[in-house]
């Protein structure tokens, strides 16, 4: 357990950051799922969903939430799914 005031503050900060990152990661995964489902159902708004999701993935990569190579891989897979619908 943290004993110094500095360490206690750092624990509080880490909890806030983790909660924020967890929310962003969840939103990104949900957006990816929505694109996949929309592509399978041949929805009209698939391209709009794809563009929004690509932005979320780029944002997560730039903030260090996911690795840049994983971001590129996810974007490529989504593009392939949407283009082959």
trRosetta pair geometry for C-beta under 8 A, 3 or more apart (Angstrom, degrees):
i j d omega theta_ij theta_ji phi_ij phi_ji
2 7 3.4 -166 -154 125 111 109
2 8 4.7 171 109 -70 129 57
2 10 7.2 179 -119 56 152 96
2 11 5.2 -140 -7 -28 148 131
3 7 6.5 37 44 54 47 139
3 8 7.9 -104 94 -45 6 97
4 7 4.6 92 58 7 85 101
4 8 7.0 -150 93 -6 45 86
5 8 5.7 -54 -147 37 33 113
5 9 6.3 35 154 -20 65 105
6 9 5.9 -55 -151 34 28 110
6 10 6.5 29 151 -20 62 107
7 10 5.5 -52 -148 34 34 114
7 11 6.6 40 151 -23 64 100
8 11 5.7 -50 -154 29 33 113
8 12 6.7 33 149 -17 64 103
9 12 5.6 -54 -154 35 36 112
9 13 6.3 35 150 -19 68 105
10 13 5.6 -52 -146 37 34 112
10 14 6.2 36 154 -22 65 105
11 14 5.8 -54 -148 35 29 112
11 15 6.6 32 153 -22 62 103
12 15 5.9 -54 -154 30 31 112
12 16 6.8 29 152 -16 63 104
13 16 5.8 -57 -155 35 35 110
13 17 6.3 31 152 -16 68 108
14 17 5.7 -55 -144 39 33 110
14 18 6.1 35 157 -22 67 107
15 18 5.8 -54 -145 35 28 112
15 19 6.5 29 156 -19 62 106
16 19 5.9 -57 -151 35 29 110
16 20 6.5 27 153 -17 64 107
17 20 5.7 -57 -150 37 32 111
17 21 6.2 27 155 -15 67 109
18 21 5.8 -57 -144 41 29 108
18 22 6.1 33 156 -24 65 108
19 22 5.7 -53 -144 33 28 113
19 23 6.6 30 156 -19 61 105
20 23 5.9 -57 -155 34 29 111
20 24 6.6 24 153 -14 64 107
21 24 5.7 -57 -148 39 34 109
21 25 6.2 35 155 -20 68 106
21 63 7.9 -167 -112 128 92 127
21 65 5.7 180 -152 -115 98 104
22 25 5.8 -54 -146 36 30 111
22 26 6.3 31 155 -19 64 107
23 26 5.8 -55 -147 36 29 111
23 27 6.3 29 155 -19 64 107
24 27 5.7 -53 -146 36 32 112
24 28 6.4 34 154 -21 64 105
24 56 8.0 -177 -172 -165 83 95
24 59 7.7 -117 -167 115 125 111
24 60 6.1 164 145 -99 113 94
24 63 7.5 -16 129 71 164 153
24 65 6.0 -102 102 -107 124 163
25 28 5.7 -54 -150 34 31 112
25 29 6.4 28 155 -16 65 106
25 60 6.9 104 -94 -133 60 132
25 65 6.0 -161 -74 177 90 124
25 66 7.7 128 -115 -49 94 100
26 29 5.9 -56 -148 38 31 108
26 30 6.2 31 155 -19 65 108
27 30 5.7 -55 -146 38 30 112
27 31 6.3 31 155 -21 64 106
27 56 6.6 -132 119 -151 98 137
28 31 5.8 -55 -149 35 30 111
28 32 6.5 32 152 -21 63 104
28 53 7.6 108 -153 -153 63 77
28 56 4.8 179 -108 144 80 118
28 57 6.2 116 -152 -82 116 59
28 60 5.2 6 -78 -46 155 148
28 65 7.8 149 -8 115 154 141
28 66 7.8 -142 121 -17 165 134
29 32 5.6 -52 -151 32 34 114
29 33 6.6 34 152 -18 65 104
30 33 5.7 -54 -151 36 33 112
30 34 6.4 36 150 -22 66 104
31 34 5.6 -51 -148 32 34 114
31 35 6.7 36 153 -20 64 101
31 49 7.2 -178 -168 -175 82 87
31 52 6.5 -126 -154 112 130 98
31 53 4.2 173 144 -106 114 92
31 56 5.3 96 49 39 162 159
32 35 5.9 -53 -154 32 32 111
32 36 6.6 30 151 -17 64 106
32 53 5.9 128 -79 -159 52 132
32 57 7.8 83 -73 -70 105 112
32 74 6.7 -66 -112 -171 134 118
32 78 6.7 -109 -139 -84 83 124
33 36 5.7 -56 -150 36 34 111
33 37 6.3 30 155 -16 68 107
34 37 5.9 -56 -145 40 30 108
34 38 6.1 31 156 -19 65 110
34 49 5.6 -130 119 -161 106 135
34 53 7.4 -171 65 -71 99 126
35 38 5.7 -57 -145 39 28 111
35 39 6.2 29 156 -21 64 107
35 46 6.8 92 -151 -157 68 75
35 49 4.9 179 -92 126 75 113
35 50 5.3 100 -134 -85 125 65
35 53 5.1 -61 -43 -10 135 161
35 78 5.6 16 120 -149 148 114
35 81 7.3 105 132 87 99 131
35 82 6.9 -55 176 -66 105 111
36 39 5.8 -56 -149 35 28 110
36 40 6.5 27 154 -18 63 106
36 78 7.6 -96 -66 -119 77 81
36 81 6.1 -40 -115 159 71 161
37 40 5.7 -55 -149 36 32 111
37 41 6.3 14 158 -4 66 112
38 41 6.0 -66 -143 48 28 100
38 43 4.0 -72 -158 36 84 131
38 45 6.6 -82 -153 80 141 75
38 46 4.4 171 132 -99 115 80
38 49 5.4 116 25 37 162 157
39 42 7.5 27 -174 -76 32 38
39 43 7.6 -62 -55 28 24 89
39 46 5.4 103 -79 -142 63 133
39 81 4.9 90 115 142 170 100
39 82 5.1 -113 -103 -96 125 57
39 85 4.8 -132 -169 -80 84 128
40 85 7.6 -126 -76 -123 23 105
42 46 7.6 -66 -157 -35 28 139
42 85 5.9 155 -98 164 74 121
43 46 5.1 134 73 -51 85 87
43 49 7.8 42 88 0 131 137
45 48 4.6 -48 -170 41 82 119
45 49 5.8 86 130 -24 88 98
46 49 5.8 -58 -150 39 31 110
46 50 6.2 34 152 -24 66 107
46 82 5.7 162 151 -134 118 104
46 85 7.0 -34 171 -3 173 168
47 50 5.4 -50 -145 34 33 116
47 51 6.5 34 156 -20 65 102
47 82 7.0 117 -88 -175 61 138
48 51 6.0 -54 -150 33 30 108
48 52 6.6 27 153 -14 63 106
49 52 5.8 -58 -150 39 32 110
49 53 6.1 29 155 -19 67 111
50 53 5.8 -60 -146 39 28 110
50 54 6.3 32 156 -22 65 105
50 78 6.1 159 -136 151 94 116
50 79 7.4 103 -167 -91 131 56
50 82 5.3 5 -84 -71 147 160
51 54 5.8 -50 -146 32 30 112
51 55 6.7 33 153 -18 61 104
52 55 5.8 -58 -159 34 32 113
52 56 6.6 32 148 -19 66 105
53 56 5.5 -51 -149 34 38 113
53 57 6.3 38 153 -20 68 103
53 78 6.5 -148 106 -158 134 163
54 57 5.7 -52 -147 36 33 112
54 58 6.3 34 153 -18 65 105
54 75 5.6 73 -125 -125 91 105
54 78 7.2 -159 -73 85 85 144
55 58 5.7 -54 -146 37 31 110
55 59 6.2 33 154 -21 64 107
56 59 5.6 -55 -148 36 30 113
56 60 6.4 30 154 -19 65 105
57 60 5.8 -53 -148 35 31 110
57 61 6.4 29 153 -18 64 107
57 66 7.5 -49 -157 56 71 140
57 71 5.0 144 162 -149 97 89
57 74 5.5 -159 -134 92 141 127
57 75 5.7 179 100 -65 155 94
58 61 5.7 -58 -149 38 31 110
58 62 6.2 27 156 -18 67 108
58 71 6.5 108 -92 -178 40 136
58 75 7.9 50 -56 -74 81 136
59 62 5.9 -56 -144 36 29 107
59 63 6.4 17 159 -9 64 111
60 63 6.1 -65 -147 44 28 104
60 65 4.0 -80 -167 65 82 125
60 66 5.0 36 132 15 113 102
60 71 6.8 174 79 -96 94 114
61 64 7.8 47 -180 -67 30 21
61 65 7.2 -79 -64 52 24 80
61 66 5.5 -51 -85 74 66 86
61 67 7.2 -5 -130 118 88 18
61 68 5.0 94 -171 -102 121 59
61 70 7.6 -176 -98 70 103 82
61 71 3.6 -28 -68 -48 136 157
66 70 4.8 -106 167 83 109 127
66 71 5.6 133 99 -58 115 87
66 74 7.9 12 137 -4 158 141
67 70 4.5 91 61 5 87 104
67 71 7.0 -150 94 -8 46 85
68 71 5.4 -50 -150 34 36 116
68 72 6.5 37 152 -19 66 103
69 72 5.6 -50 -148 36 35 112
69 73 6.3 37 152 -20 65 105
70 73 5.5 -53 -147 37 33 113
70 74 6.2 33 155 -19 67 105
71 74 5.9 -54 -146 36 29 109
71 75 6.3 27 156 -17 63 109
72 75 5.8 -57 -147 38 29 111
72 76 6.2 30 155 -21 64 108
73 76 5.8 -56 -148 36 28 112
73 77 6.4 26 156 -18 64 107
74 77 5.9 -56 -148 37 29 110
74 78 6.3 27 156 -17 64 108
75 78 5.9 -57 -147 38 29 110
75 79 6.3 32 155 -20 64 106
76 79 5.7 -54 -148 35 30 112
76 80 6.4 30 154 -20 64 107
77 80 5.7 -55 -150 35 31 113
77 81 6.4 32 153 -20 65 104
78 81 5.7 -52 -148 34 33 111
78 82 6.3 26 157 -14 67 107
79 82 6.0 -61 -147 40 29 106
79 83 6.0 22 159 -15 66 114
80 83 6.0 -59 -140 41 26 107
80 84 6.1 9 165 -6 63 116
81 84 6.4 -72 -145 44 22 99
81 85 7.1 46 153 -55 59 91
82 85 6.0 -30 -161 -15 34 116
